[in-house]
Amino acid sequence: MAWGKVEVVHRLGFGDEVILAELNAPDFFGEMSILDNHPRSASIRALDDCSIDVLLNTDLYHLYQKWPEQYAILVLNMARDLARRLRVINQEFILRKEIMQGHLWSPEAVPPQ
């Protein structure tokens, strides 16, 4: 993303959705579909005016053929960002599990009266 702000949204059905993340330039998104060639797992919704650069699977393959060193750097950076995002999700999962097990107090954990 050259500039702007977006949110990553996963639709649950029946009109429900979960906002997974908020991204700002120079963040990127869609890397999972490029790397594993599966359908996208979430949608993007612009929060501001945005300028989005697009990289297709075929673009990545041509980069690999023509400039393998630059391809390796790009894929390594995508992998690093995926690892960073996974670490954040792991921490959130652990925190939620600890709250549910009663190890930590959270106002969200108190049932309504």
N, C-alpha and C positions, 0 to 999 in steps of 0.2 A: 504494500500500500504506500503510494508516494506521499499522500497526505489525507487527513480525515480521521474519522472515528467510526468504528462499527461494533456491533455486538454479535457474538456467536450464540445461536439459538437452536435448541433441539425441541422439535414439536412432539408432544406426547400423545396427541389425539384428542378428540372432543374439544378442540380449541385451546387446550392447555399447552404450555411450553415452559421450558427451563432455560434461563439465560446462563450459559456456560462461562462466558468471558466477555470482556470489553477490550478491544484492541485499538491501538493508535499507530500512526506511521512512526517508524518504518516496520511495524509488525507485518507478518504475512499469515495467510490462511490457505486452506485447501491442499496443504502438503501431503496429507494422508492419502488422498485420492491419487495424487501424482506418484507417490512411492509404492502404494500397494495395488493400484489399479482397480479399486472397489468404489462403489457409489459413495457419495459424500455422507458423512454421519451427522452433519448439522447444517444449518443455514446461516447466512450472514445478513444482517439488517443494518443499513447505514444509519448512524446517529447524527452525522453532519454531512455536509458535502464532502465527497471523497474522490480521489484519483487512484484507480486500481490498475496495477500492471498485471498482465495475464501471462502465465507460463503454462503451456500445454505439455502433455506427455511427449508429444513428438518433438517439441522444442528441447526438452531435457535429453532426449535420445540424440538429437543432432548435436547438442553441446558435447555429449559423451564422445561422439564420433570425431568431432572437429577439434575440441579442446579438452582432452580428458583430465588435465590437471584442474582446470576451472570447474569442470563437472564434479570432481571429487570434493573440492572446497564447498561448492553449493550443497551437495548432498550431506556432507559432514555438518554444515551449519543447520540444515533442516533437522538432522538427527539430534543435534545438540538442543535445538529449540523444543523438539518433541520430548526429549528427556527432561528438560526444565519444566515443561507443562505437566508431565506425568508426576514429577516430584510434588508439584503444588497439589494435584488431585489426590495423591497418596496422603499428604498431610491433612487435607480436608476430610478425607475418608477416616483417617485415624481419629481426628478430633471428634467427628460425628459419632463414631463407634464408642469412644470414651464417654461422651455425653449420654448416649443411649444406655450404657452400662452403669451409669450413675457415678463414674469416676470424676467427672467434671460437672459443675453446675452451669446451666445456661438458662436464660429467661425463656428460650424457645422450648426447653425441656419441661417446663411447668405446665401441667394440663390446665385448660381453661376452667374457671369455676362457675 
